[in-house]
Structure formats: structure tokens, C-alpha cells
Amino acid sequence: MRLFYIILLLITTHIYGLEIVSNYPLPQNNIEEVYNSLDRKEDIVKFLKKTESFLDIKYKNQKLYLLRKPLIKKIIIKGNDSYWDREIKGIAGIYEGKYISQDELSIIPLKLKQFYFDNGFLDAEISVKLTTDMKGNSYININIRENKKYKIKNIKFISDRKISPEIQNKYEKVLNLKNKSFKFSNVQSKIEKLLQRIKKEGYYDAFISIFNLHKLNDKELSLYINIVHGFKYKIKFVGNYSVDKNILLKFSEFEENGVNYYQIQNFAKKIQQFYKSEGFLDASVDYSYKEFLENKKAVITIYIYEGKKYRISKIKIDSDHKIPKSL
């Protein structure tokens, strides 16, 4: 990307009690009004910084030195066949009337390149050219060559566990991405859906990510997905004579937070609280955890002593007033 700047002579403006030296003419503003209202005149620097219109501001001996950013006068966009101008401007973060610095300008191609990539245009080319006139007005030309939009021809899985053809087909059906246009947000959404499915099978520490995109030709690609299953967990209950295990499993947060000793302890605590709320006032809950490294499995066992279930047989009310028996 080539950036074109014109170095200008400093412009001096006189306001009552204040001299302003600026690289570009200042548009209609209320600097004079603000300056005259300030008890501490140097606070004009803080005020002007908030406008985000200047690269540098200095105040000394009733002189204000300003390095004003160029002002975007016009934006010309070419080659954006798939998106409206307003969408491109929004992604780039620019609009007519905005003050822009060289740093802000330099990341525009990166923003647009990422936007097109995320939407399947993996080979999109972006160039940005800036010209600035003597008054500090800038004209931005954005040239886009979208090239072809890619489709996902096939999906390859890389995993820490062996994936059979049957499991691979099951995973592909959950993803439902084959022969679909590549769109990063859609792929991420489908990956999250597959992750939740895998966690429900007991792989609470599972992690899924895009490993690679391999271009097969100028319009098709292979999507490589990395799956780390981790341990497969099994939860066992001992002593839950009065409560079904499916009710107790609802207190688990392993799918959301993974497995660690704090989560297991919290799980057991919630079960004990549930029992007490159901009238098992003497209930106590303990747990154990055991790993089997050879097959990457683990068992979480919850031991429950229910005790007796208490019922209210009589209610006695004490009061400083006599309560009629009819109540």
C-alpha cells in the first residue's frame, strides 16, 4: 500500500489572547469559546485531545501548536462486487468527515483482507491510496480484487483419538459444511455445535479448532479440523436410592467448565444441598476420582448417604397476641 502525503507550511491563526499554529487550516470550531472559558488555559490541550482530530498538541506562552490529522473528504471504492460501499466503509472504520492518521490508514487493507477471507474470498487483493490537498482534505481510493469465493469440498479430522469412518460420518453430519461456501463465522458456529455434541459423550475437556485450509484449486478447499478429545469421563452414583441419577446430573457443570477438583467438589456440594432441600436433613455427599491413563478414561464417583427424609408433622406458633383456634 502506498501512502501519499503533502508537507504543508504552518498556518498561523490569531484568537484574542491566543495564537494558533497549525499544519492545516482549522474548520469552523469553538476553540476560542472554550479557551476563554478555561481558568487554566493549558487545559485546552486536554479538550482538543478528546476530539481525536490531532496527532500532536502543544501549548506554551499563549501559543497553541497543532498537528491536525487529514480530514476524509471523499472515499472511492472499486471492485467490491459482493458488498455495498457502506459495508466496506464500516469494516474499514472510515467515513467522509472523519479525521484519520497514518496508523489508522495503514490497517485498512488488513481489516478488509480479513473480512474477505472470513467470507470465503481467500485470495482477495486490497490496495489503498491516499492523497491530501493543501487544505488537509484527503481522498481515499480503495481498490479491491475479490477473485473467486471458495467452497468446502471435503473435511479432514486430526485427532488425539482414532476416528472410525462411522464417527467421521457422524461428525460431518453435525458440521454440515461439505459443498458449502466457506464462511469463517459459520464454520466456527458449526465447530461449537460439534464440540457440544462431543462433550455430551463425556469428553468434558474437549477442544476443537481449525487446523488448516488447503486449496485444491481456485475455488475449492479441504478443511482440516483438529479435535482434542482428552479424557472420557464417566459419572457414577452410589447410594442415590431416592433420586434418579438424571436429576443429579443436572447439577454438573463439567460441560461448561471442564473437569478439575474444584468442579467435582462443587458438584458434590450442590447434590448435598439438593438433598437437604428435599427433606434429607442428615444427607452427606463425598466423591472420588480415578484416571486410567492407558485408555484415557476417568471415573468420577459420587457417594451419597441419604439418611431419613423428614416431614413436618406439627407447626407451633408463639406470639405476643392470642391467636384464635380458627386460624
DRENDO-1510 file (C-alpha; in Angstrom, 1 decimal, always signed):
<recs>
REC; n; res; u; v; w
REC; 1; MET; +0.0; +0.0; +0.0 .
REC; 2; ARG; +1.4; +3.4; -1.0 .
REC; 3; LEU; +0.5; +6.5; +1.1 .
REC; 4; PHE; +0.9; +10.0; -0.3 .
REC; 5; TYR; +1.3; +13.0; +2.0 .
REC; 6; ILE; +1.9; +16.6; +1.2 .
REC; 7; ILE; +4.1; +18.6; +3.6 .
REC; 8; LEU; +2.4; +22.0; +4.2 .
REC; 9; LEU; +3.6; +25.3; +5.5 .
REC; 10; LEU; +2.4; +26.1; +9.0 .
REC; 11; ILE; -0.7; +28.2; +9.2 .
REC; 12; THR; -1.0; +30.8; +11.9 .
REC; 13; THR; -4.3; +31.9; +13.3 .
REC; 14; HIS; -4.8; +34.7; +16.0 .
REC; 15; ILE; -7.6; +34.4; +18.5 .
REC; 16; TYR; -7.9; +37.0; +21.3 .
REC; 17; GLY; -5.2; +36.1; +23.8 .
REC; 18; LEU; -4.2; +33.0; +21.9 .
REC; 19; GLU; -2.1; +32.3; +18.8 .
REC; 20; ILE; -2.7; +29.0; +17.0 .
REC; 21; VAL; -0.1; +27.5; +14.7 .
REC; 22; SER; -1.4; +24.6; +12.6 .
REC; 23; ASN; -0.2; +22.5; +9.7 .
REC; 24; TYR; -3.7; +22.6; +8.1 .
REC; 25; PRO; -6.5; +25.2; +8.2 .
REC; 26; LEU; -8.9; +24.5; +11.1 .
REC; 27; PRO; -12.6; +24.1; +10.2 .
REC; 28; GLN; -15.2; +26.0; +12.0 .
REC; 29; ASN; -14.7; +25.3; +15.7 .
REC; 30; ASN; -15.3; +26.6; +19.2 .
REC; 31; ILE; -11.7; +26.7; +20.3 .
REC; 32; GLU; -11.9; +30.4; +21.1 .
REC; 33; GLU; -15.0; +29.9; +23.2 .
REC; 34; VAL; -13.5; +27.0; +25.1 .
REC; 35; TYR; -10.1; +28.7; +25.6 .
REC; 36; ASN; -11.7; +31.9; +27.0 .
REC; 37; SER; -13.8; +29.9; +29.4 .
REC; 38; LEU; -10.9; +28.0; +31.0 .
REC; 39; ASP; -9.4; +29.1; +34.3 .
REC; 40; ARG; -6.3; +27.0; +33.5 .
REC; 41; LYS; -5.5; +27.8; +29.8 .
REC; 42; GLU; -3.3; +24.8; +29.4 .
REC; 43; ASP; -6.4; +22.6; +29.8 .
REC; 44; ILE; -7.2; +23.5; +26.2 .
REC; 45; VAL; -4.8; +20.6; +25.4 .
REC; 46; LYS; -7.0; +18.1; +27.2 .
REC; 47; PHE; -10.1; +19.4; +25.5 .
REC; 48; LEU; -8.6; +19.1; +22.0 .
REC; 49; LYS; -7.2; +15.6; +22.6 .
REC; 50; LYS; -10.7; +14.4; +23.2 .
REC; 51; THR; -11.7; +15.4; +19.7 .
REC; 52; GLU; -9.3; +12.9; +18.3 .
REC; 53; SER; -8.6; +15.3; +15.4 .
REC; 54; PHE; -4.9; +16.0; +16.1 .
REC; 55; LEU; -1.7; +14.0; +16.0 .
REC; 56; ASP; +0.1; +16.3; +18.3 .
REC; 57; ILE; -1.0; +19.3; +20.6 .
REC; 58; LYS; +1.3; +21.6; +22.5 .
REC; 59; TYR; +0.6; +24.8; +24.4 .
REC; 60; LYS; +3.2; +27.3; +25.6 .
REC; 61; ASN; +3.2; +31.0; +26.3 .
REC; 62; GLN; -0.3; +31.6; +24.9 .
REC; 63; LYS; +0.7; +29.7; +21.7 .
REC; 64; LEU; -1.1; +26.5; +20.6 .
REC; 65; TYR; +0.8; +24.3; +18.2 .
REC; 66; LEU; -1.4; +21.8; +16.4 .
REC; 67; LEU; -0.6; +18.9; +14.1 .
REC; 68; ARG; -4.0; +18.2; +12.6 .
REC; 69; LYS; -5.0; +14.9; +11.0 .
REC; 70; PRO; -6.1; +14.9; +7.4 .
REC; 71; LEU; -9.9; +15.1; +7.0 .
REC; 72; ILE; -11.5; +12.5; +4.8 .
REC; 73; LYS; -13.3; +14.4; +2.1 .
REC; 74; LYS; -14.2; +11.5; -0.2 .
REC; 75; ILE; -13.9; +7.7; -0.4 .
REC; 76; ILE; -13.8; +6.0; -3.7 .
REC; 77; ILE; -14.3; +2.2; -3.7 .
REC; 78; LYS; -13.8; +0.0; -6.8 .
REC; 79; GLY; -14.1; -3.8; -7.3 .
REC; 80; ASN; -16.4; -4.6; -4.4 .
REC; 81; ASP; -18.8; -6.7; -6.4 .
REC; 82; SER; -20.2; -8.7; -3.5 .
REC; 83; TYR; -20.6; -5.9; -0.9 .
REC; 84; TRP; -22.1; -2.4; -0.7 .
REC; 85; ASP; -19.8; +0.6; -0.3 .
REC; 86; ARG; -21.3; +1.3; +3.1 .
REC; 87; GLU; -20.3; -2.3; +4.2 .
REC; 88; ILE; -16.8; -1.7; +3.1 .
REC; 89; LYS; -16.6; +1.6; +4.8 .
REC; 90; GLY; -18.0; +0.1; +8.0 .
REC; 91; ILE; -15.4; -2.7; +8.0 .
REC; 92; ALA; -12.6; -0.3; +7.3 .
REC; 93; GLY; -13.9; +2.1; +10.0 .
REC; 94; ILE; -13.9; +5.2; +7.9 .
REC; 95; TYR; -16.4; +7.7; +6.6 .
REC; 96; GLU; -16.5; +11.1; +5.0 .
REC; 97; GLY; -15.8; +13.8; +7.6 .
REC; 98; LYS; -13.6; +11.6; +9.8 .
REC; 99; TYR; -10.1; +12.7; +10.8 .
REC; 100; ILE; -7.6; +9.9; +10.0 .
REC; 101; SER; -4.0; +9.2; +11.0 .
REC; 102; GLN; -1.4; +7.2; +9.0 .
REC; 103; ASP; -1.6; +4.4; +11.6 .
REC; 104; GLU; -5.4; +4.2; +11.1 .
REC; 105; LEU; -5.0; +4.2; +7.4 .
REC; 106; SER; -2.3; +1.5; +7.3 .
REC; 107; ILE; -4.6; -1.1; +8.9 .
REC; 108; ILE; -7.5; -0.6; +6.4 .
REC; 109; PRO; -6.1; -3.2; +4.0 .
REC; 110; LEU; -5.6; -5.7; +6.9 .
REC; 111; LYS; -9.2; -5.2; +8.0 .
REC; 112; LEU; -10.6; -5.6; +4.5 .
REC; 113; LYS; -8.4; -8.6; +3.7 .
REC; 114; GLN; -9.6; -10.3; +6.9 .
REC; 115; PHE; -13.2; -9.5; +6.2 .
REC; 116; TYR; -13.0; -11.0; +2.7 .
REC; 117; PHE; -11.0; -14.0; +4.0 .
REC; 118; ASP; -13.7; -14.7; +6.6 .
REC; 119; ASN; -16.3; -14.7; +3.9 .
REC; 120; GLY; -14.6; -17.2; +1.6 .
REC; 121; PHE; -12.6; -14.9; -0.6 .
REC; 122; LEU; -9.2; -16.3; +0.4 .
REC; 123; ASP; -7.3; -14.7; -2.5 .
REC; 124; ALA; -8.8; -11.2; -2.2 .
REC; 125; GLU; -6.4; -8.3; -3.0 .
REC; 126; ILE; -6.7; -4.9; -1.4 .
REC; 127; SER; -4.9; -1.7; -2.1 .
REC; 128; VAL; -5.4; +1.7; -0.5 .
REC; 129; LYS; -4.2; +5.1; -1.8 .
REC; 130; LEU; -4.4; +8.4; +0.0 .
REC; 131; THR; -4.0; +11.9; -1.5 .
REC; 132; THR; -4.2; +15.1; +0.6 .
REC; 133; ASP; -4.6; +18.6; -0.7 .
REC; 134; MET; -3.2; +21.9; +0.7 .
REC; 135; LYS; -6.2; +22.3; +3.0 .
REC; 136; GLY; -5.7; +18.9; +4.6 .
REC; 137; ASN; -8.6; +17.3; +2.8 .
REC; 138; SER; -7.9; +13.7; +2.0 .
REC; 139; TYR; -9.2; +11.5; -0.8 .
REC; 140; ILE; -9.1; +7.7; -0.2 .
REC; 141; ASN; -9.1; +5.2; -3.1 .
REC; 142; ILE; -9.8; +1.6; -2.2 .
REC; 143; ASN; -9.3; -0.9; -5.0 .
REC; 144; ILE; -10.5; -4.5; -4.4 .
REC; 145; ARG; -9.9; -7.6; -6.5 .
REC; 146; GLU; -12.2; -10.2; -4.9 .
REC; 147; ASN; -11.2; -13.2; -7.0 .
REC; 148; LYS; -13.1; -16.5; -6.5 .
REC; 149; LYS; -15.1; -17.5; -3.5 .
REC; 150; TYR; -14.1; -20.9; -2.1 .
REC; 151; LYS; -16.3; -23.8; -1.3 .
REC; 152; ILE; -15.5; -26.6; +1.2 .
REC; 153; LYS; -15.1; -29.8; -0.9 .
REC; 154; ASN; -14.2; -32.1; +2.0 .
REC; 155; ILE; -13.3; -32.2; +5.7 .
REC; 156; LYS; -10.3; -33.9; +7.3 .
REC; 157; PHE; -10.1; -34.6; +11.0 .
REC; 158; ILE; -6.9; -34.6; +13.0 .
REC; 159; SER; -7.4; -36.1; +16.5 .
REC; 160; ASP; -5.7; -37.5; +19.6 .
REC; 161; ARG; -8.1; -40.5; +19.3 .
REC; 162; LYS; -8.7; -42.8; +16.4 .
REC; 163; ILE; -11.7; -41.7; +14.5 .
REC; 164; SER; -13.5; -44.5; +12.7 .
REC; 165; PRO; -15.3; -43.9; +9.3 .
REC; 166; GLU; -18.6; -44.2; +11.2 .
REC; 167; ILE; -17.6; -41.5; +13.7 .
REC; 168; GLN; -16.2; -39.3; +10.9 .
REC; 169; ASN; -19.5; -39.5; +9.0 .
REC; 170; LYS; -21.4; -38.6; +12.2 .
REC; 171; TYR; -19.1; -35.6; +12.8 .
REC; 172; GLU; -19.5; -34.5; +9.2 .
REC; 173; LYS; -23.3; -34.6; +9.5 .
REC; 174; VAL; -23.2; -32.4; +12.6 .
REC; 175; LEU; -20.9; -29.9; +10.9 .
REC; 176; ASN; -22.9; -30.0; +7.6 .
REC; 177; LEU; -20.2; -28.0; +5.8 .
REC; 178; LYS; -19.4; -30.1; +2.8 .
REC; 179; ASN; -20.0; -28.4; -0.6 .
REC; 180; LYS; -21.0; -25.2; +1.3 .
REC; 181; SER; -19.3; -21.8; +0.7 .
REC; 182; PHE; -16.5; -21.1; +3.2 .
REC; 183; LYS; -17.6; -18.6; +5.8 .
REC; 184; PHE; -15.4; -18.4; +8.9 .
REC; 185; SER; -18.2; -17.4; +11.3 .
REC; 186; ASN; -20.4; -20.3; +10.0 .
REC; 187; VAL; -17.5; -22.8; +10.4 .
REC; 188; GLN; -16.9; -21.5; +13.9 .
REC; 189; SER; -20.6; -21.9; +14.8 .
REC; 190; LYS; -20.7; -25.5; +13.4 .
REC; 191; ILE; -17.5; -26.3; +15.3 .
REC; 192; GLU; -19.1; -25.1; +18.5 .
REC; 193; LYS; -22.1; -27.4; +17.8 .
REC; 194; LEU; -19.8; -30.4; +17.2 .
REC; 195; LEU; -17.9; -29.5; +20.4 .
REC; 196; GLN; -21.1; -29.6; +22.5 .
REC; 197; ARG; -22.0; -32.9; +20.9 .
REC; 198; ILE; -18.6; -34.4; +21.9 .
REC; 199; LYS; -18.8; -33.0; +25.4 .
REC; 200; LYS; -22.2; -34.7; +25.9 .
REC; 201; GLU; -20.5; -38.0; +25.2 .
REC; 202; GLY; -18.3; -37.5; +28.3 .
REC; 203; TYR; -15.3; -35.6; +26.7 .
REC; 204; TYR; -15.7; -32.7; +29.1 .
REC; 205; ASP; -12.2; -31.3; +28.3 .
REC; 206; ALA; -12.5; -31.5; +24.5 .
REC; 207; PHE; -11.2; -28.7; +22.3 .
REC; 208; ILE; -11.8; -28.2; +18.6 .
REC; 209; SER; -10.1; -25.7; +16.2 .
REC; 210; ILE; -9.4; -25.1; +12.5 .
REC; 211; PHE; -6.0; -26.7; +11.8 .
REC; 212; ASN; -5.6; -25.7; +8.2 .
REC; 213; LEU; -7.3; -24.7; +4.9 .
REC; 214; HIS; -5.8; -26.5; +1.9 .
REC; 215; LYS; -6.7; -25.0; -1.5 .
REC; 216; LEU; -7.4; -27.8; -4.0 .
REC; 217; ASN; -7.9; -25.3; -6.9 .
REC; 218; ASP; -9.0; -21.7; -7.4 .
REC; 219; LYS; -12.5; -22.3; -5.9 .
REC; 220; GLU; -12.4; -25.4; -3.7 .
REC; 221; LEU; -10.6; -26.3; -0.4 .
REC; 222; SER; -10.1; -29.0; +2.1 .
REC; 223; LEU; -11.0; -28.0; +5.7 .
REC; 224; TYR; -8.7; -29.6; +8.3 .
REC; 225; ILE; -10.2; -29.7; +11.8 .
REC; 226; ASN; -8.2; -30.5; +14.9 .
REC; 227; ILE; -10.1; -32.3; +17.7 .
REC; 228; VAL; -8.5; -32.9; +21.1 .
REC; 229; HIS; -10.9; -35.2; +23.0 .
REC; 230; GLY; -8.9; -35.5; +26.2 .
REC; 231; PHE; -10.2; -38.0; +28.9 .
REC; 232; LYS; -13.6; -39.6; +28.5 .
REC; 233; TYR; -15.3; -39.2; +31.9 .
REC; 234; LYS; -17.9; -41.4; +33.5 .
REC; 235; ILE; -20.0; -40.3; +36.4 .
REC; 236; LYS; -21.2; -42.9; +38.9 .
REC; 237; PHE; -23.6; -42.5; +41.8 .
REC; 238; VAL; -23.6; -44.7; +44.8 .
REC; 239; GLY; -26.4; -44.5; +47.4 .
REC; 240; ASN; -28.9; -42.4; +45.5 .
REC; 241; TYR; -31.9; -44.7; +46.4 .
REC; 242; SER; -34.5; -41.9; +46.4 .
REC; 243; VAL; -33.3; -39.7; +43.5 .
REC; 244; ASP; -32.8; -40.7; +39.8 .
REC; 245; LYS; -29.3; -40.1; +38.5 .
REC; 246; ASN; -30.5; -38.0; +35.6 .
REC; 247; ILE; -31.8; -35.4; +38.2 .
REC; 248; LEU; -28.4; -35.4; +39.9 .
REC; 249; LEU; -26.6; -35.0; +36.6 .
REC; 250; LYS; -28.3; -31.6; +36.1 .
REC; 251; PHE; -26.1; -30.2; +38.8 .
REC; 252; SER; -23.0; -30.9; +36.8 .
REC; 253; GLU; -21.1; -28.0; +35.1 .
REC; 254; PHE; -18.4; -30.2; +33.6 .
REC; 255; GLU; -19.6; -29.5; +30.0 .
REC; 256; GLU; -19.2; -25.8; +30.5 .
REC; 257; ASN; -16.1; -25.6; +32.8 .
REC; 258; GLY; -14.3; -28.9; +32.2 .
REC; 259; VAL; -13.1; -31.2; +35.0 .
REC; 260; ASN; -10.9; -30.3; +38.0 .
REC; 261; TYR; -11.1; -31.0; +41.7 .
REC; 262; TYR; -12.9; -27.7; +42.4 .
REC; 263; GLN; -15.6; -28.6; +39.8 .
REC; 264; ILE; -16.0; -32.1; +41.3 .
REC; 265; GLN; -16.2; -30.7; +44.8 .
REC; 266; ASN; -18.8; -28.1; +43.7 .
REC; 267; PHE; -20.8; -30.8; +42.0 .
REC; 268; ALA; -20.9; -32.9; +45.3 .
REC; 269; LYS; -21.8; -29.8; +47.3 .
REC; 270; LYS; -24.8; -28.9; +45.0 .
REC; 271; ILE; -26.1; -32.5; +45.3 .
REC; 272; GLN; -25.9; -32.4; +49.1 .
REC; 273; GLN; -27.7; -29.0; +49.1 .
REC; 274; PHE; -30.4; -30.5; +46.9 .
REC; 275; TYR; -30.9; -33.5; +49.2 .
REC; 276; LYS; -31.3; -31.2; +52.2 .
REC; 277; SER; -33.8; -29.0; +50.4 .
REC; 278; GLU; -35.8; -32.2; +49.7 .
REC; 279; GLY; -36.0; -33.0; +53.4 .
REC; 280; PHE; -33.0; -35.3; +53.8 .
REC; 281; LEU; -31.5; -33.1; +56.6 .
REC; 282; ASP; -28.9; -35.7; +57.5 .
REC; 283; ALA; -27.6; -36.2; +54.0 .
REC; 284; SER; -23.9; -36.1; +53.3 .
REC; 285; VAL; -22.1; -36.5; +50.0 .
REC; 286; ASP; -18.5; -37.5; +49.2 .
REC; 287; TYR; -16.6; -38.2; +46.0 .
REC; 288; SER; -13.6; -40.0; +44.4 .
REC; 289; TYR; -11.7; -39.5; +41.2 .
REC; 290; LYS; -9.7; -42.1; +39.3 .
REC; 291; GLU; -7.9; -42.0; +36.0 .
REC; 292; PHE; -7.0; -44.8; +33.6 .
REC; 293; LEU; -4.1; -43.5; +31.5 .
REC; 294; GLU; -3.8; -46.5; +29.2 .
REC; 295; ASN; -7.2; -45.7; +27.6 .
REC; 296; LYS; -7.6; -42.1; +28.6 .
REC; 297; LYS; -10.7; -42.6; +30.7 .
REC; 298; ALA; -11.6; -41.3; +34.1 .
REC; 299; VAL; -14.4; -42.2; +36.6 .
REC; 300; ILE; -16.0; -39.6; +39.0 .
REC; 301; THR; -17.9; -41.5; +41.8 .
REC; 302; ILE; -20.3; -39.6; +44.0 .
REC; 303; TYR; -21.1; -41.3; +47.3 .
REC; 304; ILE; -24.4; -40.3; +48.8 .
REC; 305; TYR; -25.6; -41.1; +52.4 .
REC; 306; GLU; -29.3; -40.0; +52.2 .
REC; 307; GLY; -30.4; -40.7; +55.7 .
REC; 308; LYS; -34.0; -40.3; +56.6 .
REC; 309; LYS; -36.4; -37.9; +54.9 .
REC; 310; TYR; -38.0; -35.5; +57.4 .
REC; 311; ARG; -41.6; -34.4; +57.2 .
REC; 312; ILE; -43.4; -31.6; +59.1 .
REC; 313; SER; -45.9; -33.2; +61.4 .
REC; 314; LYS; -46.8; -30.2; +63.5 .
REC; 315; ILE; -46.5; -26.4; +63.4 .
REC; 316; LYS; -46.4; -24.5; +66.6 .
REC; 317; ILE; -46.7; -20.7; +66.6 .
REC; 318; ASP; -45.7; -18.5; +69.6 .
REC; 319; SER; -47.0; -14.9; +69.6 .
REC; 320; ASP; -47.4; -12.0; +71.9 .
REC; 321; HIS; -51.1; -11.9; +70.9 .
REC; 322; LYS; -53.7; -14.6; +71.4 .
REC; 323; ILE; -54.3; -16.4; +68.1 .
REC; 324; PRO; -57.8; -17.7; +67.5 .
REC; 325; LYS; -58.0; -21.5; +67.0 .
REC; 326; SER; -59.9; -20.9; +63.8 .
REC; 327; LEU; -56.7; -19.6; +62.3 .
</recs>
